[in-house]
Amino acid sequence: MIPVELELEVVTDYLSEGESETSYRYQWAKDGRSILADEVKNEINDGTTPYSTYLRGVIVDGDRGVLLTGRDDTALIVDG
């Protein structure tokens, strides 16, 4: 369950001339579980290049962790 008071953190990095990466991030910890969920949007502001997005997340529960990533129509889950 996501806590109601959870706030969205938005961070934009300017990588080079006309290119930026914006991260929309939620982080929370509850009952011994820590979660980071992140959507990253890469954009080149030239008027013709479409932007791209990908998702990533990490769940840590005690001494176990799961890495989640996705882009376009693919996803990867690593349990460890």
Legacy VTK file of the C-alpha trace (Angstrom):
# vtk DataFile Version 3.0
C-alpha trace
ASCII
DATASET POLYDATA
POINTS 80 float
0.000 0.000 0.000
1.419 3.417 -1.003
1.223 5.982 1.811
-1.236 8.792 1.059
1.213 11.511 2.127
3.850 10.370 -0.392
5.198 13.238 -2.502
6.471 13.164 -6.049
10.070 14.358 -6.514
10.849 15.788 -9.967
14.498 16.275 -10.968
15.647 17.583 -14.353
19.246 17.297 -15.558
20.417 19.130 -18.674
22.802 16.677 -20.337
23.986 18.647 -23.356
22.787 21.312 -25.727
19.041 20.779 -26.103
18.976 17.401 -24.317
17.406 16.847 -20.914
16.530 13.966 -18.605
13.646 14.341 -16.166
13.102 11.865 -13.353
9.712 11.493 -11.634
10.492 9.663 -8.388
8.648 8.208 -5.420
10.543 6.807 -2.423
9.115 5.361 0.744
9.797 2.912 3.544
7.208 1.065 5.616
7.218 -2.054 7.788
10.860 -2.910 6.970
10.359 -2.546 3.212
11.984 0.238 1.156
10.748 1.122 -2.328
12.045 3.437 -5.061
9.918 3.911 -8.184
11.292 6.113 -10.949
10.079 7.142 -14.421
12.779 8.779 -16.538
12.034 10.851 -19.639
14.853 11.698 -22.082
14.116 14.541 -24.452
16.008 16.339 -27.219
14.368 19.692 -27.840
14.992 19.980 -31.574
11.357 19.736 -32.673
11.799 16.444 -34.553
13.261 13.846 -32.152
10.604 12.044 -30.086
11.197 11.680 -26.372
11.816 8.298 -24.747
10.847 7.043 -21.313
11.755 4.109 -19.153
10.733 2.870 -15.741
12.849 1.462 -12.973
12.165 0.398 -9.439
13.850 -1.262 -6.514
12.122 -3.082 -3.670
14.167 -4.082 -0.619
12.429 -6.300 1.926
14.736 -7.320 4.752
17.770 -8.978 3.154
16.076 -9.604 -0.228
15.731 -7.201 -3.113
14.020 -6.976 -6.481
15.075 -4.741 -9.385
12.368 -3.798 -11.896
13.080 -2.056 -15.220
11.043 -1.442 -18.338
11.311 0.342 -21.676
8.848 0.383 -24.552
7.295 -3.118 -24.615
9.970 -4.890 -22.557
10.457 -5.495 -18.860
13.137 -7.088 -16.697
12.739 -8.335 -13.136
15.829 -9.411 -11.191
15.241 -11.099 -7.833
18.156 -11.422 -5.476
LINES 1 81
80 0 1 2 3 4 5 6 7 8 9 10 11 12 13 14 15 16 17 18 19 20 21 22 23 24 25 26 27 28 29 30 31 32 33 34 35 36 37 38 39 40 41 42 43 44 45 46 47 48 49 50 51 52 53 54 55 56 57 58 59 60 61 62 63 64 65 66 67 68 69 70 71 72 73 74 75 76 77 78 79
